[in-house]
Amino acid sequence: MLYLMIHIKRRQIMNNTIKLSTVLVSLLLSTAALNAASVGEPGRAEGKANPLKNVYFGEQHMHTQNSFDAFTIGVTQTWEQAYRFGRGEEVTLNTNGVKMKRRTPYDFVAITDHAEYYGVLKDLVNEKNPLSKTPIAQQLMKARTDASAAKAAVTTLILSMGNRDPIKEYVTPELRVKYWNKFIATADKFNDPGKFTALYAFEWTSNWKSVNMHRNVFFRDKPPLAPFSAFDSAQPEDLWTYLENQRTVGVDTFAIPHNGNLSDGWMYSPYKYLKGGKIDKEYARRQNLNEPLTEIHQTKGNSEAHPWLSPNDEFAAFEVFPNLINTGTPSAIKYGFIRQALVDGMTIETKLGYNPYKMGIVAGADCHSGYQNNEEFDFHGSHGKTDDTPEKRLNPAPAAVGTSNALVSSAGTTAVWATENTRAGIFDAMQSKETYGTTGTLIRLRFFGGWDYPSDLVKDKEFVKKAYADGVPMGQDLPKKPSNGKASKAPTFAIWAMKDPESGNLDRIQIVKGWANPSTGFPMEKVYDVAWSDNRKPDAKTGKLPPVGNTVDTKKATYTNDIGDTQLSVVWTDPDFDPKMKAVYYARVLEIPTPRWSTYDSARNNLPLSKDVPSSIQERAYSSAIWYTPEAMKTAQK
């Protein structure tokens, strides 16, 4: 979300009373009201469900004109246009007139407009609407020709969010329900079970001094009466109460944190946000219950790892977005990245009995332009009028996002292994964590863990069936080691990956292992190359695999698939396994180098290459993890 820097004393934030009328409290938190007002139809299955599951690709994080910040930066793309683009139709971007059509349609789309001022702003400039007479509306209308008026309007709105003191005329219960119901009706119109899924979702936008603690909130097959916003509360615990209340009346729901890289070290911290104090048992239990997934990649950077935290990982310095939004202030690194969180979560679990960061992986756009911009070769900006031309995107000067626009990434993509492409099917797969995130490419990836997988399992015609039967998929705990004498001494993992037909070949598959130092509790990690292309051999001294090569022609923004493989697979056993220590494993799949979106912009428009970013990147996919816990520790935690 685009933010001006808000200088608000923390004490004011912590002590500020949540300003809700009795009506609004009843509206959002009364389970009886929620049950009575739930609307929308459950997804209907079409055809036979596949028990071995299909992979479905989609968007779980994007914004339209109904997000207040998107509207203030010139976006008028609608919910309808976002769905049409997602399912493969041509749309025209209102900000620059570019006609766009996805090369590969998505299977599902979740539009996550901000709950704060949800849907209101676009109607403020309608002179027939009574709200057009309000001061902010007058500023927005002047903003069409007066930049200072636009800045004044945005500043007022942002400050109202930071202070949790909304402009009351814009957040009445009636307006909130009105616009939410319009969204539900639109989602229901485009939802086509078995073919295209339009998920119910919104974004809860907790923000203090530009610290990103946002969550996207999802619903299975029944929507709530209305979204819960940061005006109601900026505390994650209160969002969880909202989610828990929904479930008591049959509204299945969960939340997904995003942009840990821009949370200033709060997203995966061992301390409670705003309240202070260490995470306790109840906090860990509730986070584990309500937040099964986290977002690893989007337009505002990558949150897997950081080169300062992972100095031995040659691929950790990928799409690093350094600053808090619109501040120019660097975001704290510690507790802001998922790899460290996976290990820290196990340490917290040992102490408290619950792992607050036992999260699966997704990725998304967070685009504020009304379309899903994951295709590197067809990127036309992600933040409305602030980056709607190649010249703006490649300008090295700091932009509205707080740094050079060139540092903005193309969108990530979420992949789910589900029995069917319906609301229930996609939601259930996400909740079970059988998901993975990519940097936009549509790599196919399977990742299983067990104890007695045969070395040739991935070549078996019944590979998937046997992998499920004798182990677990990504997102799960390793089962108890069998006592039949056939099991390996260490866990064994079966991994299969296939390239995106519209992208580069595959370079390698890696397994990232994490554990805590038994003496200090400090997070430890090791990255293993487990399968690779082109018959390369690791260096005899360092063990490092030589680079796959690079065919990118930066002047033409082209590449060839003369290197790499179309598929890679392997059965791998941990050579450093310690049965007494907890461990977490996930797969990372890298493509060969291909042009970055900024290189396409440069080549097509005869503009200099950006000096802020590399000309080529290695797109990648990240599986959800598989966890190992010694049986003795499981008993102790119970």
ABEGO torsion letter per residue (X at the ends): XBBBBBBBBAAAAAABBBBBBAAAAAAAABAAAAAAABBEBBBBBBEBBBAAEBBBBBBABBBBAABAAAAAAGBABBAAAAAAAAAGBBBBBAAAGBBBBBABBBABBBBBBBABGBGAAAAAABAABAAAABAAAAAAAAAAABAAAAAAAAAAAAAAAAAGBBBAAAABAAAAAAAAAAAAAAAAAABBBGABBBBBBBBBBBBBGGBBABBBBBBBABBBABBBBAAABABAAAAAAAAAAAAAAGBBBBBBBBGAAAAGGAAABABBBGAEEBBBAAAAAAAAAABABBBABBAAEBAABBAAABAABAAABBGBBABBBGAGBBBBABGABAAAAAAAAAAAAAAAGBBAABBBBBBBAGBAAGBBBABAAABAEABEAAAABAAAAABABBBAAGBBAAABBBBBBBBBBBABBBAAAAAAAAAAGBBBBBAGBBBBBBBBBBAABBAAAAABAAAAAAAAAABBBBGBBBBBBBAAGABBABBBBBBBBBBBAABBBBABBBBBBBBBBAAAGBBBBBBBBABBBGGBBBBAAAGBBBBAEBABBAAAGBBBAABEBABBBBBBBBAABBAABBBBBBBBBBBBBBBBAAAAAAAAAGBBBBAABBABBBBBBBBBBBBBBBAAAAAAAX
